[in-house]
Amino acid sequence: MHQLSLTGSTLLKTLSSLTNSVFNTDENLNGLIKRSSERKDDKVVNAIGYSNEYLKQALKFPVTDFAFPRCKFGVDTQINEPRESKFWQDLAKPHLLRIQNFIGSPLNALCMFYPSEGYIGWHHNGNASGWNFILTYSVDGDGYFKYYNQHTDEFVTLQDEPGWNFRFGYYPNQQTEPENVFWHCAYTKKPRCTIGFIVPNKDVWQSIVEECVDINSVPFDISEVGPKE
């Protein structure tokens, strides 16, 4: 997963409209905080979902058990029951449609609001492989996205910056590349929101990356991002 400053004005304009609806409107922000809930895992029960200990235990289970996040604290259009997430769905839907049209993919993998101390537990999205975009808004930059490299036993933390954060990468398939699935989690001290999309077409994904960031600042060849040969 890679993180760069978002420079594309078209996407930023759409994201800013979502920011205004959520974070600059007390009624909506307080409504989302009120509706946020914690869901705990029934497999790993003695470790908090974003901790390294939780991942250590999760790795003992079949890889397919953790494709989706099994625990979280927040409100999400994909994870929560419809009656719990309706307020967030109604608030986010018009903005999501515009983002979806810009990205060119209907595969919205995540649309989550995190309250203070909100999190999403370790998981890997190996059941929905493809190139991805993760768009995160942080008020103060006091949240993070963390991933784990199974081959090097290394944890990498991508600290949020204030405002919108643009992350992109690839989710390996749990059936064809179980040893390479992309384990990740997120946590925040203060309210935060994240929108994630899967893009099946590499050329479409690459063109969006090139439009949204200063491609000269990318320290690698983005055409090499994808499944292992």
N, C-alpha and C positions, 0 to 999 in steps of 0.2 A: 504494500500500500504506500502511496506517495502523497505528499501534501505540498501544495503551492498556493500562492496568493491568487485569488480570483480576479481577473482583469476584464473579462467579457462583460460589457455594459448591458447587453440584452438580458442575460441571465440574472445579473445583479439587480436589474430593475424589477424583475418578477419576484426575486427573493426578498427585496426590500419591501414590497407590498405585503408579503407574509409577515415580515418582521413588524411592520406597523400594526397589522391586525392583532398580533399576539402580544408583543412586548411593550408596545406603546399605548395599549388600551387596558386600563386596570381591570375592567369588567371581564374581559376575555382571559387575561393572565390569571386572575384570581379564580375564574371558572375552571381553568385547566389544572391549576394547583389543587383545587378542591376535588376534582375528579381523578387525580392521579392515585394509583393504588400499587401495592407491592404484591407480586406473585413469586412465591418461593418454589424451589425445585424439590421434587419428591424423590430424586435419586441421590443428589449430593445435598445432604441436609445440615451439615455441620460446618459450612464455610460460606461466606458471603459471595454472591455471584460474580463479582469482578475481581476477586482475590486470586493470587497465584495458587493458593492451596485448593481453591475450587477447581481450577483447571487441572491441577495435578490429579485430582480424583476423577474428573470427567474423562481424562485420557485412558482410564482403566475400562471404560464402557465401550461398546461398539460405536464406531465413528458416526453411524447413522442416528444415534440417540441425541446428538447435539448439533444437528444441522440447523434447527431453529433454536432461538434462545429459550431456555427452560425457566428463566427467572428474570425479573425486571422490576423497576420502580419508576412508574410514569404512566402515560396514557398513549396508546398507539392504535392506528387504524387497522393494523394487521394482527396484532397479538391479542388485544382486548376483545371482550364480547361486544357485539354491536351496540347494545344498550349503554355500555360504559363509555364507548368512544364516539357516540353520535355528536356530542358537542364539538369535539376536535375534528371529526370528519366534516361537519358542516362548515367549520371555520377554515379548514385547510383546503377543501375540495377545489374551489375556483383557482387557487394558486397552484395546486398540484397539476391541474389540467394544463395550465400554461407552461409549467416546467416540463411536463410530459411531452407536450408538443415541441418544445425546444430541443429536448434530448432525443426525441424520436423513438422512444420505447415505452410501451404500456406497462412494463414490469416494475412496478413500484414495490420494492422489497421492504421498505421501512418508512414510516412517517410517525415519528415519536416525539412527544413533549416530555422532557425530564424536569421534575421539580427540584428544589434544593435537595442534595444528597441522592439524586436520581441516578439510575444505572441500567445497563442492559448486560446480562450475564454472558459468560464465555460461550461462543458458538462459532460455526464456520461457514454456513450458507452453502455447504457442499451439495445440497439437493436443488440448488438454483444456480448452477455454475454459469459463468459468463463474465464479461468485462463490466466494471461497475463505476458508479459515481456516488460519493457520500458527501452530502452538503450539510454542514452543521453551523448553526448560529449560537454564539456564546456571547453573553453580555460582557463579562470581564476576562474571558480567557482562562477561567478556572476549572475547566473540564479537560478530559483527554480521551483519546482513542488509543487503545493498546492492542498489539498483536504479538503472536508467539511463533517463532521459527522452530519447528520440530527438529530440523536437521542440525542446527547450531545450539539448540537449547537456549535461545536468546529471546528476551522480552524487549519489545520496542514500544516506547510511548511517544505518541504524536500529540503534543500539547496544543489545546485550542488557542487560537488568537482571538482577541475581541472582534466581533463581527462575524462575517460568513467565512467558513473554512471549506476549501475545495480539496477533496481527497479522491484518488482514483487508483484502480488496480484490477485484479482478476481473482475470481473465486474458482478454484479447481473443483472438479467433479468428484464427489465422494465415492462413486463407483469405479471410475477409471484411474483416479489419483488419490486414493485414501491417505497415502503417506504425505500428501502435499496440501491437504485442506487448510484453509486459512483461518486459524483460530483468532478470534478477536473479541473485545468487550469495550465498554465505555462507562465513564463515571463523570459526574459534575457536582461541584459544591453549590452552584446557583442555577436557576432555570436555564434551560438549553433546549434546542430542538434539532432534530436530524431527519433528513430525507435521503433515502437511498434508492437507486435505480440499477437494475441489471440491463445490460445492452448486449444482446446475442451477436450482433454484427460488429466485428472488430473495426472495419473501416468507418462505420458511423461513430463508434466510440472514439476512435483516434481523431476524427474531424472535430468532435466536440471538445476534446482536450485542447487541440490546437487553437480553437476559437476562444476558449475560456481562460487560458493562461499564456504567459510569455514563453513560447516554446523554446526560446534560446536559453531560458533558465532551467530547463529540464536536464539534469546531469546524466541522462541515459537515453538510449534509443527506445522510444515508446512502442515502436513496431515489434520489439522483442517481448513485450508483455503478453502473456497468454499461456496456454497449456504447455506442459513440458513435452518435448518430442520423445 
